[in-house]
Amino acid sequence: MHPFRYAQTNVQMLMVDIQERLLPSIDRQETVLRNARILCAAAKELKIPVKVTEQYPKGIGPTVVGLREATDGCAVFEKKHFSCCDAPGFDAFFFAPDRPITVLFGIETHICILSTLLDMRERGLPVILAADACGSRNPLHASLALDQARSAGALVLPVESIVYRILGCAGTPEFKALLPLFK
């Protein structure tokens, strides 16, 4: 399968560590939060699984309130490792053979997102990085991580490109339901 040929039926989403005590220090936090909500809304409308991680929630807090509501009913995985792939039990939690392509987003771009992406790419898994739904405290760190993600073979795109590619065409009920998110 070509890693950039993705559709509603072969993707799943992984939202990483958008948590109460992390988000306030993230550059462009409102943009990250808005785009994460758009991905969650699109996933719900298109029946695409979203799985959520939380980095040491006892210390960092749970997923931010607005996204907890958007991901209500989604599986949540607690971790301490920076790469999700290194966390014991993550493979059983996340990987699904019928949905081999991951749409990855969250914080911080240069730490948990990049570590997870590199490990997934090392396994030969296709990854789509939702660049504008990711963030770091330092914008330079985020930029360098996005460059590395491209070099590792990930498809690095804005949320709007990802959602429209999954939709495939205009005029459907799903398109009409999601269109207001982009206005």
C-alpha positions in Angstrom: 0.0 0.0 0.0 1.3 3.4 -0.9 1.6 5.4 2.3 0.0 8.5 1.0 -3.1 6.9 -0.5 -5.5 7.2 2.4 -9.2 7.2 2.9 -11.9 7.0 5.5 -11.6 3.2 5.7 -7.9 2.8 6.3 -6.9 5.5 8.7 -7.1 6.0 12.4 -6.1 9.0 14.5 -3.7 9.3 17.4 -4.0 12.4 19.6 -1.0 12.7 21.8 -0.8 14.5 25.2 -3.0 17.6 24.7 -3.3 18.0 28.4 -4.2 20.7 30.9 -0.8 21.5 32.2 1.0 21.2 28.9 -1.2 23.2 26.5 -0.9 26.6 28.2 2.9 26.8 27.4 2.5 25.8 23.8 3.2 28.3 21.0 0.0 28.9 18.9 -2.0 26.9 21.5 -5.4 28.2 20.2 -4.6 27.0 16.7 -3.4 23.6 17.9 -6.6 23.2 20.0 -8.9 24.4 17.2 -7.4 22.0 14.6 -7.4 19.1 17.1 -11.1 19.7 17.6 -11.6 19.8 13.8 -9.8 16.4 13.4 -11.9 14.9 16.3 -15.2 16.2 14.8 -14.2 14.9 11.3 -13.3 11.5 12.8 -16.7 11.4 14.6 -18.6 12.3 11.4 -16.6 9.8 9.3 -16.5 7.0 11.9 -12.8 7.0 12.1 -11.3 5.8 15.4 -9.5 8.3 17.5 -7.2 7.1 20.2 -5.8 9.4 22.9 -2.7 9.3 25.0 -1.9 11.2 28.2 1.6 11.6 29.5 1.7 11.0 33.2 -1.8 12.5 33.9 -1.3 12.4 37.7 1.3 15.1 37.3 0.3 16.8 34.0 -3.4 16.5 34.3 -6.0 15.0 31.9 -6.7 15.9 28.3 -8.0 19.5 28.1 -11.7 19.9 28.7 -12.7 20.9 25.1 -11.0 17.8 23.7 -12.2 15.5 26.4 -15.7 16.3 25.2 -14.7 15.9 21.5 -13.2 12.5 22.3 -15.8 11.2 24.7 -16.0 7.5 24.3 -12.5 7.2 22.7 -9.9 4.9 24.2 -7.3 6.7 26.4 -3.8 5.3 27.1 -1.7 6.6 30.0 2.0 6.6 29.4 5.4 7.8 30.7 7.5 7.1 27.6 8.0 9.9 25.2 7.5 7.6 22.2 4.1 6.0 22.4 5.6 3.0 20.7 7.9 2.4 23.6 5.1 2.4 26.2 4.2 -1.1 27.4 0.8 -2.1 26.1 0.7 0.6 23.4 0.8 -1.8 20.4 -2.2 -3.7 21.7 -4.0 -0.4 22.5 -3.4 1.3 19.1 -2.5 -0.8 16.1 -5.3 -2.2 14.0 -4.5 -4.2 10.8 -7.5 -2.9 9.0 -6.4 0.8 9.7 -2.7 0.8 9.0 -2.4 4.6 8.4 -2.0 6.9 11.3 -3.1 10.6 11.4 -0.9 11.9 14.2 -1.3 15.1 16.1 -0.7 16.6 19.6 2.1 18.0 21.7 5.0 18.5 21.9 6.0 18.2 18.3 9.7 17.8 18.9 9.4 15.3 21.7 6.4 12.8 21.9 5.1 13.5 18.4 8.5 13.1 16.7 9.6 10.1 18.8 6.3 8.3 18.1 6.5 9.2 14.4 10.1 8.0 14.0 9.3 4.7 15.7 6.2 4.2 13.5 8.2 5.0 10.3 11.0 2.6 11.5 8.4 -0.1 11.5 7.4 0.8 8.0 4.1 2.3 9.0 2.6 5.2 7.0 2.1 8.3 9.1 0.3 11.6 8.2 1.3 14.4 10.5 -1.3 17.1 11.0 1.2 19.9 11.3 -1.2 22.6 12.4 -2.7 20.4 15.1 0.8 20.0 16.7 2.8 22.4 18.8 5.8 22.9 21.0 6.8 25.6 23.5 9.5 26.8 21.1 8.4 27.3 17.5 12.0 26.6 16.2 11.8 23.2 17.9 8.5 22.4 16.2 9.8 23.5 12.8 12.9 21.3 13.1 10.7 18.4 14.1 8.4 18.9 11.1 11.5 18.9 8.8 12.7 15.6 10.4 9.2 14.1 10.0 9.3 14.8 6.3 12.8 13.4 6.0 11.6 10.2 7.8 8.9 9.8 5.1 5.8 11.1 6.9 3.3 13.1 5.0 3.2 16.5 6.7 0.0 18.4 6.0 -2.5 20.9 7.4 -5.7 19.6 8.9 -7.8 20.9 6.1 -5.8 18.9 3.5 -6.1 15.8 5.5 -9.9 16.1 6.1 -10.7 17.0 2.4 -8.5 14.1 1.2 -10.5 11.7 3.4 -13.8 13.2 2.3 -12.8 12.6 -1.4 -15.6 14.7 -2.9 -18.1 17.5 -2.3 -21.8 17.2 -2.1 -22.0 14.3 0.3 -23.8 14.6 3.7 -20.5 14.2 5.4 -19.0 17.1 3.3 -22.0 19.3 4.2 -21.7 18.4 7.9 -17.9 19.2 8.0 -17.9 22.3 5.8 -18.7 24.8 8.6 -15.6 23.7 10.4 -13.5 25.3 7.7 -15.3 28.6 7.4 
